[in-house]
Amino acid sequence: MLSLRHIPILAALALGASAEPYNTFDGPGFPACDEVAAVHYPRSVAEIVTLVKGAAASGTPVRASGKGHMWYNTMCSDDPKTIIVRTENVNRISNFSLEAGAQSGTVVIEAGVTFLQLAEYLHDNGASMGYTLVNWNITMAGAVAMGAHRSSLREESMVAAGVQSMDIVNGKGEIVTINRDQNNDDWLAASTSLGLLGVIARMTFKIYPDFKVYAMQETLDEDAVMNGDIYGMIAPYATANLWWWPYKKKFHRRWYDKVAIDNSTQQGFQNTFSLDALEAGAAKVALESGKYLFTSNLLFEEITFSQWEKPNFREKTTNKDIETWPVYGWNYDVLIGGLYPDQKPEWDWGLHGYTLELAFPIPMANKMLKRVRELFDAEKRKLIVMSSTYRSGINIKFGKAYDDFLGQTTTNTADGADWSKGAIMFDFPSFHPTSGDRKRFNEPFYINLANTLIKEFPCRPHWTKNTREVFVAAKKNIDPGHLSRFNEVRKRFDPNNIFKSAVGQALGFYN
């Protein structure tokens, strides 16, 4: 039954409203959707259902939005009647079940539960998510929808790998329950749905007894990675990744694994995105000038490389810097962490980014990195020296093979490539200047890099870290049979296309 407080919502759907941008976490000037009619903040699954039913009745486009892992205007279609359903207030955690001595259990989480909220809840109850981890500020449902993953070749790290069942509010405003079943097309579509099937309202998630891990890091010459056994550097560990510093021709390799709970009393906490005012101000001065002078960018890489040599961890109990490797601590504190209590995320200081992330089969890892190096070297021959403009360099991540229709690590696809060993993710964030045309220093380099990699390799895009142009170009690398089967499921869940998005359009679902 509808309550009185739903009347204004339904009236807004019927009457429409003046369209405004709906921004990414970066704020004004960084739209996830160029024009939307309204943003709604339901407080329960029932209210989500009511909103979607109202949208379906009026033919109003609707998109779900979590806390934000979006960089470009690809979240919606370009229909200014679109409404946004923000899920952050629908965030109950319930049905915790992990018996003493059991190897695993389950918990039920609603649409707006963030990774950090769930991680802290589980830790307080002696449990963890294992390695199905994402950034601290992302909703778990959003992570599943976009196919997010932790950097691991050994462990199940795709967030969807932890989902046992999910309730989706479909395009008719009905709740449909989909249980884990790798032989069911509904599950294979829902596992990386891009929000095109509906709103993920609730999930049953697999959990484990809590555990401690260590983090260890070393510095490698570029040649040791590009001509080395990349799979062997990563696969033996629970999770591991590389950071590439292209101007210095160095890599940092960091790896993590489980340790006994009584191994160390240290409680390390990783800083992922936070800065203090002094650091942020100095970085902004250097990077804004780097739009015009590449020497500023080179200086920035020199400074951030030296900072990344040290642990980006503090002791959680004292808030003091940890100075030496290895670092020990509880699962989520070490593997993900978050913000230091006296700092802010970089985007709150006006440090914004462009992104490009593409996944490649592991057997092509060396060839891909060498090709990128060739493109860097080609610029140097023109007396243009390129570098990283991000605080941790170019992020090289990894994902264990996990099969669904639109995931980055799906195996047995029409491209004929061997994805069975997993994927290497080339994640290249770069500084977004605020002056002039707001383009980067030597902007054509970045465009050529993306086009070259997509043309020459069977790579797959991250679904929120790329432009519309990248999605259109990369469609050729997505298995046509998977696209077709996904679209058949999508049409059953959303027959009137109210969950339409720019990504869905790029993939040809509405032709």
Protein Blocks (a to p, Z undefined) as FASTA:
>chain_A
ZZfklmmmmmmmmnopaddddddfkoghiafbfbdfbdcddfbfklmmmmmmmmmmnopa
cddddfbpafbdclbccbfkbccddfklmcccehiacdehiabdcddddfklcfklmmmm
mmmnopaehjaccdfkbcfklmmmnopacddfkbccbfklmpmbdcdddfkopacddddd
fkbfklmmmmmnnomnbccfbdcdddddddddddddddddfklmmmmcfklmmmmpmbdc
ddddfknopacddddddddfklpmcdcdddfkbccfklmmmmmmmmmmmmmmmklmmmmm
mmmmmmmmpccbddfklopacfbdcddddfklmmnopadfkbccfklnopacdddddddd
fklmmmmmmmmmmmmmmmmmnopacddfbfklpadddddddddfkbckbghifkopafkn
opcdddddddddfehjlpaehklmmmmmmmmmmmmpccdddfklccfklmmmmmmmpcfk
lmmmmmmmmmmmmmnopmgcfklmmnopmZZ
